[in-house]
Amino acid sequence: MQLPTTPAADWITSRDALEQWLAALPAHASLDLDTEFMRRNTFYPQLALLQLGWQGRYALVDPLAFDIGDALRPQLGQGDTITVMHSASEDLEALAPLLPGGPRQLFDTQIAAAFTGMGLGISYRALVAELVGAELDKGETRSDWMQRPLTESQRAYATLDVVYLAPVHEQLAERLVQRDRSAWHAEDCERLKRRACFRGGDPQPQQGFRGAAEWQPAQQARLRRILQWRDQTARQLDRPRPWLLEDALAMNLAQQPPLNAADLEQRSRGQRALRTPQRGELFDLLALPITDDDIAATAAIPGTPQGDAKKSLAAMKDQVDALALELDLPAGLLCPRKALEEYVVTCRWPDFLEGWRREQLHDRLARLLPG
């Protein structure tokens, strides 16, 4: 296995320096990009470092020193530059305040690897080892990236994260063309950008709580109300959702609202971000009656398929597996089990299965719906 050597990288701490570095890129350049961020005590990821690479030139950009967004947007957000990233979801989320909508053209190497027979969710380290023959050190994975100055080890680690994106991108792009999967890959990259850069809350967060599927409609509506408040408040305070309300407590309050403020205080002790003002807001929210309009606005929580629905799910899974084998794709990439379960229970075509997946799957699966 080849031992990597770390090339020199420019340390950029000003907008002028970043603009000058980017100015050397031609219009249709493929820019390799990665980030380091921290997300221990906050709702939003804190961008700590931006790594860039292009044709053997590398830069480490310090977003704590200046607003990097003004320099990035013209070329990445609006121009023809192809931005190459690996498993970009969290990186895009960290960049979202500076680069709304993400890069205009994204090439995600993890998604590309799945389309070219290398499995779902392959790590960057494994991908580099497979395609380039280099072994990357992951010793700085849990570093404090907000500290300044960064250590030499941190800088080397961060630089190597973009050094091999170019050869990986080149090989995967060629394989996508050979398999005629470039359009499908581009569509999934667009989907990833929309999901990662969306700054609003889930309008139906209760649907992720399958344990509440058999609850009464009013209880599901109350759970939705609690979860929406938690999400909104966590964003305002910039604190993790569980610091306000853990999932188990949210479900408990939805089933059994507190009798009074003292009851809520007793049951919610230990929630690190639930201070007196937030506890008061929550109590007032829980005291409001659940109306018919609240129930009508609450999407039912899909339960575990039973009876005919369970048989339909098994038949659909067989169809997905057969088609995945035919297309030489991972079955989980073609159609995750969660999407199948949603379709069987609700009989509504899932949003995740729109686009190229609908073309491949709809006719095969629709005829297998129960009833």
C-alpha positions as CSV (number, residue, x, y, z in Angstrom):
1,M,0.0,0.0,0.0
2,Q,1.4,3.4,-1.0
3,L,2.2,5.7,1.9
4,P,0.8,9.2,1.2
5,T,3.0,12.2,1.3
6,T,1.4,15.6,2.2
7,P,1.9,18.3,-0.4
8,A,2.2,22.0,0.6
9,A,-1.1,23.8,1.1
10,D,-1.7,27.6,1.2
11,W,-3.1,28.8,4.5
12,I,-5.7,31.4,3.6
13,T,-7.0,33.9,6.0
14,S,-8.4,36.7,3.9
15,R,-11.0,37.2,1.1
16,D,-8.5,38.6,-1.3
17,A,-6.2,35.6,-0.9
18,L,-9.1,33.2,-1.5
19,E,-10.3,35.1,-4.5
20,Q,-6.8,35.1,-6.0
21,W,-6.5,31.3,-5.4
22,L,-9.9,30.7,-7.1
23,A,-9.2,33.1,-9.9
24,A,-6.6,30.6,-11.3
25,L,-9.4,28.1,-12.0
26,P,-10.8,27.9,-15.5
27,A,-14.6,28.1,-15.9
28,H,-15.2,24.4,-16.1
29,A,-12.6,23.3,-13.5
30,S,-13.2,20.3,-11.2
31,L,-12.5,21.7,-7.7
32,D,-11.9,19.2,-4.9
33,L,-13.5,20.3,-1.7
34,D,-13.8,19.1,1.9
35,T,-14.6,20.6,5.2
36,E,-13.9,20.1,8.9
37,F,-16.7,21.1,11.3
38,M,-17.7,20.7,14.9
39,R,-21.1,19.7,16.1
40,R,-20.9,18.7,19.8
41,N,-23.0,21.3,21.6
42,T,-24.9,23.1,18.8
43,F,-27.8,22.5,16.5
44,Y,-26.0,23.8,13.5
45,P,-22.6,22.5,12.5
46,Q,-19.8,25.0,13.1
47,L,-17.6,25.3,10.0
48,A,-14.0,25.2,11.2
49,L,-11.9,24.6,8.0
50,L,-12.4,24.5,4.2
51,Q,-10.0,22.4,2.1
52,L,-9.6,23.0,-1.6
53,G,-7.6,21.2,-4.3
54,W,-7.1,21.7,-8.0
55,Q,-4.4,20.2,-10.3
56,G,-1.9,19.8,-7.5
57,R,-2.6,23.1,-5.8
58,Y,-4.1,23.0,-2.3
59,A,-5.5,25.5,0.1
60,L,-6.6,25.4,3.7
61,V,-9.1,28.2,4.2
62,D,-9.8,29.6,7.7
63,P,-13.6,30.5,7.9
64,L,-13.0,31.8,11.4
65,A,-10.8,34.6,10.0
66,F,-13.3,36.0,7.4
67,D,-16.6,35.5,5.6
68,I,-15.7,33.0,2.9
69,G,-19.1,32.9,1.4
70,D,-18.7,36.1,-0.7
71,A,-15.6,34.6,-2.4
72,L,-17.2,31.1,-2.9
73,R,-20.6,31.9,-4.3
74,P,-19.6,33.4,-7.7
75,Q,-17.6,30.3,-8.8
76,L,-19.2,27.4,-6.9
77,G,-22.7,28.6,-6.4
78,Q,-23.3,30.3,-9.8
79,G,-20.4,29.3,-12.1
80,D,-19.6,26.2,-14.1
81,T,-17.1,24.7,-11.7
82,I,-17.7,21.0,-10.8
83,T,-17.4,20.7,-7.1
84,V,-16.1,17.2,-6.1
85,M,-16.9,16.0,-2.6
86,H,-17.2,12.7,-0.7
87,S,-20.3,12.0,1.3
88,A,-21.2,15.6,1.1
89,S,-24.4,15.8,3.2
90,E,-22.9,17.2,6.4
91,D,-20.3,19.3,4.6
92,L,-23.1,20.9,2.6
93,E,-25.1,21.6,5.8
94,A,-22.1,23.2,7.3
95,L,-21.6,25.4,4.2
96,A,-25.3,26.2,3.8
97,P,-25.2,29.6,5.5
98,L,-22.4,30.7,3.2
99,L,-23.4,28.8,0.1
100,P,-27.2,28.6,0.0
101,G,-28.3,25.8,-2.3
102,G,-24.8,24.2,-2.3
103,P,-22.5,24.1,-5.3
104,R,-24.3,24.5,-8.6
105,Q,-22.6,21.3,-9.9
106,L,-21.9,18.7,-7.4
107,F,-20.1,15.4,-7.9
108,D,-20.4,13.2,-4.8
109,T,-17.8,10.4,-5.0
110,Q,-19.6,8.2,-2.4
111,I,-22.8,8.2,-4.5
112,A,-20.8,7.6,-7.7
113,A,-19.1,4.6,-6.1
114,A,-22.5,3.1,-5.3
115,F,-23.6,3.5,-8.9
116,T,-20.4,1.8,-10.2
117,G,-20.5,-1.4,-8.1
118,M,-18.5,-0.4,-5.1
119,G,-21.3,-0.7,-2.5
120,L,-23.4,1.7,-0.5
121,G,-21.7,4.1,1.9
122,I,-18.1,3.4,1.1
123,S,-15.7,5.5,3.2
124,Y,-13.3,7.9,1.6
125,R,-10.4,6.0,3.1
126,A,-11.6,2.7,1.6
127,L,-12.3,4.4,-1.8
128,V,-8.8,5.9,-1.9
129,A,-7.2,2.5,-1.0
130,E,-9.2,0.8,-3.7
131,L,-8.8,3.2,-6.6
132,V,-5.4,4.9,-5.8
133,G,-3.6,2.4,-3.6
134,A,-2.9,4.9,-0.8
135,E,-3.6,4.4,2.9
136,L,-4.9,7.4,4.7
137,D,-4.3,8.1,8.4
138,K,-7.6,8.9,10.3
139,G,-5.8,9.8,13.5
140,E,-7.1,13.4,13.6
141,T,-10.8,12.5,13.0
142,R,-11.8,13.7,16.5
143,S,-9.5,16.7,16.6
144,D,-10.6,20.1,17.9
145,W,-10.8,21.9,14.6
146,M,-11.9,25.2,16.1
147,Q,-8.5,25.6,17.9
148,R,-5.9,28.0,16.5
149,P,-3.3,27.5,15.4
150,L,-3.9,24.1,13.9
151,T,-1.2,21.5,14.5
152,E,1.0,20.3,11.6
153,S,-0.7,16.9,12.0
154,Q,-4.1,18.5,11.6
155,R,-3.0,20.5,8.5
156,A,-1.5,17.3,6.9
157,Y,-4.6,15.3,7.7
158,A,-6.9,18.0,6.2
159,T,-4.9,18.4,3.1
160,L,-4.8,14.7,2.3
161,D,-8.6,14.7,2.5
162,V,-8.6,16.5,-0.9
163,V,-5.4,15.3,-2.4
164,Y,-6.9,12.1,-3.7
165,L,-10.3,13.4,-4.8
166,A,-9.1,14.2,-8.3
167,P,-7.9,10.7,-9.3
168,V,-11.0,9.2,-7.6
169,H,-13.3,11.6,-9.4
170,E,-11.6,10.9,-12.7
171,Q,-12.0,7.1,-12.4
172,L,-15.5,7.2,-11.1
173,A,-16.7,9.7,-13.8
174,E,-15.4,7.3,-16.5
175,R,-17.1,4.3,-14.9
176,L,-20.4,6.2,-14.7
177,V,-20.1,6.9,-18.5
178,Q,-19.3,3.3,-19.2
179,R,-22.4,2.2,-17.3
180,D,-24.6,5.0,-18.6
181,R,-25.3,6.1,-15.1
182,S,-24.1,9.7,-15.2
183,A,-27.6,11.2,-15.4
184,W,-28.8,9.1,-12.5
185,H,-25.8,10.1,-10.4
186,A,-26.4,13.8,-11.2
187,E,-30.0,13.5,-10.2
188,D,-29.1,11.9,-6.8
189,C,-26.5,14.7,-6.2
190,E,-29.2,17.3,-6.8
191,R,-31.5,15.5,-4.3
192,L,-28.6,15.4,-1.8
193,K,-28.1,19.2,-2.2
194,R,-31.8,19.9,-1.7
195,R,-32.0,17.8,1.5
196,A,-28.7,19.0,3.0
197,C,-29.2,22.7,2.3
198,F,-32.9,22.9,3.4
199,R,-33.0,25.1,6.5
200,G,-36.6,24.6,7.5
201,G,-38.0,22.0,9.8
202,D,-39.8,18.8,8.9
203,P,-43.5,19.6,8.6
204,Q,-44.4,16.1,9.8
205,P,-41.7,15.1,12.3
206,Q,-44.0,12.6,14.1
207,Q,-43.8,10.2,11.1
208,G,-40.3,9.2,12.2
209,F,-41.8,7.8,15.5
210,R,-43.0,4.4,14.5
211,G,-43.7,3.6,18.1
212,A,-46.6,6.0,18.1
213,A,-48.2,4.5,15.0
214,E,-51.1,3.0,17.0
215,W,-51.8,6.0,19.1
216,Q,-55.0,8.0,18.9
217,P,-55.1,10.8,16.2
218,A,-55.1,13.4,18.9
219,Q,-52.0,12.0,20.6
220,Q,-50.2,11.9,17.2
221,A,-51.2,15.5,16.6
222,R,-49.9,16.5,20.1
223,L,-46.6,14.7,19.4
224,R,-46.3,16.6,16.1
225,R,-46.9,19.9,18.0
226,I,-44.2,19.0,20.6
227,L,-41.7,18.0,18.0
228,Q,-42.2,21.1,15.8
229,W,-41.7,23.3,18.9
230,R,-38.6,21.3,19.8
231,D,-37.1,21.8,16.3
232,Q,-37.9,25.5,16.2
233,T,-36.6,26.2,19.6
234,A,-33.4,24.1,19.1
235,R,-32.7,26.2,16.0
236,Q,-33.3,29.5,17.9
237,L,-31.0,28.4,20.7
238,D,-28.6,26.6,18.5
239,R,-28.6,23.6,20.7
240,P,-29.1,19.9,19.9
241,R,-32.7,18.8,19.9
242,P,-32.2,16.1,22.7
243,W,-30.9,18.9,25.0
244,L,-34.4,20.4,24.9
245,L,-36.4,17.2,24.9
246,E,-35.2,13.6,24.5
247,D,-37.4,11.5,22.2
248,A,-38.7,9.4,25.0
249,L,-39.8,12.4,27.0
250,A,-41.5,14.0,24.0
251,M,-43.5,10.8,23.5
252,N,-44.4,10.6,27.2
253,L,-45.7,14.2,27.2
254,A,-47.7,13.6,24.1
255,Q,-49.5,10.7,25.7
256,Q,-49.8,12.2,29.2
257,P,-49.6,16.0,29.2
258,P,-48.4,17.5,32.5
259,L,-51.1,18.3,35.1
260,N,-49.4,21.6,36.0
261,A,-46.1,23.4,35.7
262,A,-44.6,21.6,38.6
263,D,-45.4,18.3,37.0
264,L,-43.6,19.3,33.8
265,E,-40.6,20.5,35.8
266,Q,-40.4,17.3,37.7
267,R,-40.6,15.1,34.5
268,S,-38.2,17.2,32.5
269,R,-35.3,17.5,34.9
270,G,-32.0,16.8,33.3
271,Q,-32.8,18.4,29.9
272,R,-29.7,20.6,29.6
273,A,-31.3,23.4,27.3
274,L,-34.8,23.3,28.8
275,R,-34.6,26.4,31.0
276,T,-37.4,28.2,32.7
277,P,-38.5,30.3,29.7
278,Q,-38.6,27.2,27.4
279,R,-40.3,25.1,30.0
280,G,-43.0,27.8,30.3
281,E,-43.5,27.9,26.5
282,L,-43.8,24.1,26.4
283,F,-46.3,24.0,29.2
284,D,-48.5,26.6,27.5
285,L,-48.2,24.7,24.2
286,L,-49.3,21.4,25.9
287,A,-52.2,23.2,27.6
288,L,-53.7,24.1,24.3
289,P,-56.5,21.7,23.2
290,I,-56.0,19.5,20.2
291,T,-58.6,20.6,17.5
292,D,-60.0,18.8,14.5
293,D,-57.9,21.1,12.4
294,D,-54.7,19.9,14.2
295,I,-55.7,16.3,13.6
296,A,-56.5,16.9,9.9
297,A,-53.1,18.6,9.5
298,T,-51.2,15.6,11.1
299,A,-50.1,12.9,8.7
300,A,-50.7,9.4,10.1
301,I,-47.6,7.7,11.3
302,P,-46.9,4.6,9.2
303,G,-46.9,1.4,11.2
304,T,-45.2,-1.9,10.6
305,P,-46.9,-3.7,7.6
306,Q,-49.2,-6.5,8.7
307,G,-51.3,-9.1,6.9
308,D,-51.8,-8.3,3.2
309,A,-49.5,-5.3,3.5
310,K,-46.7,-7.5,4.8
311,K,-47.2,-9.9,1.9
312,S,-47.1,-7.0,-0.5
313,L,-43.9,-5.7,1.1
314,A,-42.2,-9.1,0.6
315,A,-43.4,-9.2,-3.1
316,M,-42.1,-5.7,-3.7
317,K,-38.8,-6.5,-2.1
318,D,-38.4,-9.4,-4.4
319,Q,-39.1,-7.1,-7.4
320,V,-36.5,-4.6,-6.1
321,D,-33.9,-7.3,-5.6
322,A,-34.4,-8.7,-9.1
323,L,-34.3,-5.3,-10.8
324,A,-31.2,-4.3,-8.7
325,L,-29.5,-7.4,-10.0
326,E,-30.5,-6.7,-13.5
327,L,-29.2,-3.1,-13.3
328,D,-26.1,-4.1,-11.3
329,L,-27.0,-1.7,-8.5
330,P,-27.2,-2.1,-4.7
331,A,-30.8,-2.8,-3.8
332,G,-30.6,-0.2,-1.0
333,L,-29.6,2.4,-3.6
334,L,-32.4,1.5,-5.9
335,C,-35.1,1.4,-3.3
336,P,-34.5,1.5,0.5
337,R,-36.7,-0.8,2.6
338,K,-38.0,2.3,4.4
339,A,-39.4,3.7,1.2
340,L,-41.1,0.4,0.4
341,E,-42.7,0.2,3.8
342,E,-44.0,3.8,3.4
343,Y,-45.5,2.9,0.0
344,V,-47.2,-0.3,1.3
345,V,-48.7,1.4,4.4
346,T,-49.8,4.7,2.8
347,C,-50.3,3.6,-0.8
348,R,-48.8,6.9,-1.8
349,W,-45.7,7.0,-4.0
350,P,-42.8,8.1,-1.8
351,D,-40.9,11.3,-2.7
352,F,-37.6,9.4,-2.5
353,L,-38.7,7.2,-5.4
354,E,-39.4,10.1,-7.8
355,G,-37.1,10.7,-10.9
356,W,-35.2,7.8,-12.4
357,R,-36.4,5.4,-9.7
358,R,-40.1,6.0,-10.7
359,E,-39.3,5.2,-14.3
360,Q,-37.7,1.9,-13.2
361,L,-40.0,0.9,-10.3
362,H,-43.5,2.3,-10.5
363,D,-45.1,-0.1,-12.8
364,R,-43.5,-3.1,-11.1
365,L,-44.5,-2.0,-7.6
366,A,-47.9,-0.4,-8.1
367,R,-49.6,-3.6,-9.1
368,L,-48.4,-5.3,-5.9
369,L,-50.2,-2.8,-3.5
370,P,-52.5,-4.6,-1.0
371,G,-56.2,-4.6,-1.8
